[in-house]
Amino acid sequence: MVLYLDALWLLNLLADSLLLWMTAIFLKRSVKWRRLAAGGLVGSASILLMVTPIAEAAGHPLAKVALSAIMVFAAFGFKRWKYFFVNLMTFYFSTFLTGGMLLGAHYFIRFDMQMESAVFLAGLKGFGDPVSWIFVMFGLPAASYFAKSRADDFETAQLQHDQLLDVKVEINGAEFLLKGLVDTGNQLHDPISKAPVMFISIIGLEEQLPDEIVKAADNPDILLFQDEQLPEEWLEKMRLIPAKSVGKAHQLLPAFKPDQIEVSNGTKKAAVPKALVSFTSMNLSSDEQFSCILHPKMVLPLSFEEVS
């Protein structure tokens, strides 16, 4: 068998450097490229050791752990033991995640049901593994990109989940139990009372609301320029809020003063003393994770701890 040691070494160097880079991304570490390359260079030494008299010792699990530790040390340095072990475990996570995706993709495409066990095991013991080096060369960057993208998606979902609150709104005998997202970009408030404004999607709530409110949620102008008359109990709670939107420099947005608003983060509940509610026919969340958008000031009561 012809063994292109230089090609295997170069591929291993690039793969190890890429895995260290993924580790840095997962942990949000700022690392210079030369340090990542140094760590990859340490890892690529395993290829060279395989053609030396100590090849068997170099393949021992303890030797592999030691080599991994040196790689992580070369790339990230040492500040304290917890910092080091977090780096090391995340490096293993990146390695197993990427390797698992490569093996899964390879056998999904090329798995041969007639492959004999002896041939398979022989491949595992050699330099080539059952996965071709060409497949690894192109598949590893793709798997790394996929893993990074999914990690970003998970992080975004977690951040969004952390900003979700349970919301209870009572107005004119109707009670709504909702999931609300705290949106720092929502700075809408009543210019007179300074009451913050929250938005509620009417999707799924149509039967609990008057027909006039449902129509106004789709087209707010019907309350101002058309002969659409609200029930008296809703009319006396209505406020007109100056707002801006895409395509309209200025508009008046109808909002209503609820009887009660309560927010909860799962461990603590708090009443919102002053706020307004505006209804919209839009679907506020494409994945239906929340149905209302809260003003940041509405969650301030949750930040105050009771003093006994």
C-alpha positions in Angstrom: 0.0 0.0 0.0 1.3 3.4 -0.9 1.2 5.8 2.0 1.3 9.6 1.3 2.4 10.6 4.7 2.8 14.3 3.9 -0.8 14.5 2.6 -2.1 12.7 5.6 -0.2 14.9 7.9 -1.4 18.1 6.2 -5.0 17.0 6.3 -4.7 16.1 9.9 -3.1 19.5 10.7 -6.0 21.3 9.0 -8.6 19.1 10.6 -7.3 19.6 14.1 -6.9 23.3 13.6 -10.5 23.5 12.4 -11.8 21.5 15.4 -10.0 23.9 17.7 -11.5 26.8 15.9 -15.0 25.2 16.4 -14.2 24.9 20.1 -13.3 28.6 20.2 -16.6 29.5 18.5 -18.7 27.3 20.9 -17.0 28.9 23.9 -16.9 32.4 22.4 -13.1 32.5 23.0 -11.0 35.1 21.2 -8.0 33.1 19.9 -5.3 34.0 17.4 -4.9 31.9 14.3 -1.3 31.1 15.1 -2.3 29.5 18.4 -4.9 27.4 16.6 -2.3 26.4 14.1 0.1 25.5 16.9 -2.5 23.3 18.5 -3.2 21.7 15.1 0.5 21.1 14.7 0.6 19.3 18.0 -2.3 17.1 17.1 -0.9 16.3 13.6 2.1 14.7 15.4 0.0 11.6 15.9 0.3 10.9 12.2 4.1 11.0 12.3 4.2 8.9 15.5 2.3 6.1 13.7 5.3 5.3 11.5 7.7 5.2 14.5 8.6 2.3 16.8 6.4 3.9 19.5 3.3 3.7 17.3 1.5 1.3 19.6 2.1 3.5 22.6 1.0 6.6 20.7 -2.3 4.9 19.9 -3.1 4.2 23.6 -6.1 6.1 24.9 -4.0 7.7 27.6 -1.6 9.0 25.0 -4.5 10.4 23.0 -5.9 12.2 26.0 -2.4 13.6 26.8 -2.0 14.8 23.2 -5.5 16.4 23.2 -4.6 18.2 26.5 -1.4 19.6 24.9 -3.4 20.7 21.8 -5.9 22.6 24.0 -3.1 24.1 26.1 -1.3 25.3 22.9 -4.4 26.8 21.5 -6.0 28.4 24.6 -3.4 28.5 27.3 -3.9 27.8 31.0 -5.6 30.2 33.4 -7.2 27.9 35.9 -8.2 24.2 36.0 -11.9 24.9 35.3 -11.1 27.0 32.3 -8.7 24.3 31.0 -11.2 21.4 31.4 -14.1 23.3 29.9 -11.9 23.9 26.8 -10.8 20.2 26.7 -14.4 18.9 27.1 -15.7 21.3 24.4 -12.9 20.2 22.1 -14.0 16.6 22.5 -17.6 17.6 21.9 -16.6 19.3 18.7 -14.6 16.3 17.6 -17.3 13.7 18.3 -20.0 15.9 16.9 -18.2 16.5 13.6 -16.9 12.9 13.4 -20.3 11.5 14.0 -21.8 13.7 11.3 -19.1 12.6 8.8 -19.6 8.9 9.6 -23.3 9.2 9.4 -23.2 11.0 6.1 -20.7 8.6 4.7 -22.6 5.4 5.5 -25.9 7.0 4.6 -24.5 7.4 1.1 -22.1 4.5 0.6 -22.8 1.8 3.2 -22.4 -1.6 1.7 -24.5 -4.3 3.4 -22.2 -7.0 2.0 -19.1 -5.6 3.6 -17.3 -8.3 5.5 -16.4 -7.7 9.1 -12.8 -8.5 8.6 -12.4 -5.9 5.9 -14.2 -3.4 8.0 -12.0 -4.0 11.0 -8.9 -3.9 8.9 -9.9 -0.5 7.6 -10.3 0.8 11.1 -6.8 -0.2 12.0 -5.2 1.4 9.0 -4.5 5.0 8.1 -7.5 5.3 5.8 -10.3 4.3 8.0 -13.5 3.2 6.2 -14.1 6.9 5.4 -12.0 8.1 2.5 -9.6 11.0 3.1 -11.2 12.9 0.2 -14.5 12.6 1.9 -13.0 13.9 5.1 -11.2 16.7 3.3 -14.4 18.2 1.9 -16.9 16.9 4.5 -15.1 18.2 7.6 -15.5 21.9 6.8 -19.1 21.3 5.7 -19.8 19.4 9.0 -18.1 22.2 11.0 -20.2 24.8 9.3 -23.4 22.8 9.9 -22.5 22.3 13.6 -21.7 26.0 14.0 -25.0 27.0 12.4 -27.0 24.6 14.6 -25.2 25.9 17.7 -26.1 29.5 16.7 -29.7 28.4 16.3 -29.8 26.7 19.7 -28.3 29.7 21.3 -30.8 32.0 19.7 -33.6 29.8 20.8 -32.3 29.7 24.3 -31.9 33.4 24.5 -35.5 33.9 23.2 -36.8 31.3 25.6 -35.1 33.2 28.5 -37.0 36.3 27.4 -40.4 34.6 27.4 -42.8 35.4 30.2 -46.3 34.2 31.2 -48.7 37.0 30.8 -52.3 37.4 32.1 -54.4 40.2 30.7 -57.9 41.0 32.0 -60.1 43.6 30.1 -63.9 44.0 30.1 -64.5 40.6 31.5 -62.2 38.8 29.0 -59.1 37.0 30.3 -56.1 36.1 28.2 -53.3 33.8 29.2 -50.4 34.4 26.9 -46.7 33.9 26.3 -45.0 37.2 25.9 -41.6 38.2 24.5 -39.7 41.1 26.0 -38.7 43.3 23.1 -36.2 46.0 23.9 -37.0 47.5 20.5 -40.5 48.2 21.6 -40.4 51.7 23.0 -44.0 52.7 22.2 -45.8 54.5 25.1 -48.6 56.9 25.7 -47.1 60.5 25.4 -49.5 61.8 28.1 -49.6 59.1 30.8 -46.2 57.6 29.8 -47.8 54.1 30.0 -45.9 51.5 28.0 -47.8 49.7 25.2 -47.8 46.0 24.6 -49.0 44.2 21.5 -51.3 41.1 21.5 -52.0 39.0 18.4 -55.7 38.3 18.1 -55.1 34.9 16.4 -57.0 32.4 18.4 -58.7 35.1 20.6 -61.3 36.3 18.1 -64.2 34.7 20.0 -63.3 36.6 23.2 -63.2 40.0 21.5 -65.9 42.2 20.0 -66.1 42.1 16.2 -65.1 45.8 16.1 -61.8 45.1 17.9 -61.1 42.1 15.5 -61.7 44.4 12.5 -59.6 47.2 14.0 -56.8 44.8 14.7 -56.5 44.3 10.9 -57.1 47.9 10.0 -56.9 50.5 12.8 -58.1 53.3 10.6 -61.7 52.0 10.6 -62.1 53.3 14.2 -61.0 56.8 13.1 -62.3 57.4 9.6 -65.2 54.9 9.2 -68.5 54.5 11.0 -67.3 51.6 13.1 -68.6 52.1 16.7 -67.0 50.4 19.6 -69.0 49.1 22.6 -69.2 51.8 25.2 -67.1 49.8 27.8 -64.3 49.5 25.2 -64.6 53.1 23.9 -64.0 54.6 27.4 -60.8 52.5 27.7 -59.4 53.5 24.3 -56.4 55.7 23.9 -54.8 56.9 20.6 -51.1 56.5 20.5 -48.9 58.3 17.9 -46.8 55.6 16.2 -44.6 55.1 13.1 -44.6 52.1 10.8 -43.2 51.0 7.5 -44.8 53.1 4.7 -46.4 55.5 7.2 -44.5 58.4 8.8 -47.2 59.0 11.4 -50.4 57.1 12.4 -52.7 56.9 15.4 -52.7 53.4 17.0 -55.7 52.5 19.1 -54.7 51.0 22.5 -56.8 50.0 25.5 -56.4 50.3 29.2 -56.8 46.8 30.7 -58.2 46.0 34.1 -55.2 44.0 35.1 -51.9 42.8 33.7 -49.8 40.2 35.4 -46.4 38.9 34.3 -44.5 35.8 35.6 -41.1 34.4 34.9 -41.9 31.0 36.5 -40.6 31.8 39.9 -42.1 35.2 40.6 -45.3 37.0 39.7 -45.8 40.8 39.5 -48.7 43.1 38.6 -48.0 45.7 36.0 -49.4 48.9 37.5 -49.7 51.0 34.3 -49.8 49.7 30.7 -51.8 49.8 27.5 -52.8 47.0 25.2 -52.9 47.2 21.4 -54.4 44.4 19.3 -52.9 43.2 16.0 -54.0 40.6 13.4 -50.3 39.8 12.7 -48.7 36.5 13.7 -46.0 37.8 16.0 -44.1 34.5 16.1 -43.5 32.3 13.1 -43.0 29.3 15.3 -45.8 30.2 17.7 -43.5 30.6 20.7 -45.3 33.7 21.9 -48.4 35.7 21.1 -47.7 39.1 22.6 -44.8 41.6 22.7 -44.0 43.3 26.0 -42.5 46.7 26.6 -39.3 46.4 28.6 -40.7 48.6 31.4 -43.5 46.1 31.9 -41.0 43.6 33.4 -39.4 46.0 35.8 -41.6 44.8 38.7 -40.0 41.3 38.4 -36.6 42.8 39.1 -37.5 44.2 42.5 -37.1 41.7 45.3 -39.4 41.9 48.3 -37.6 43.1 51.5 -38.8 41.5 54.7 
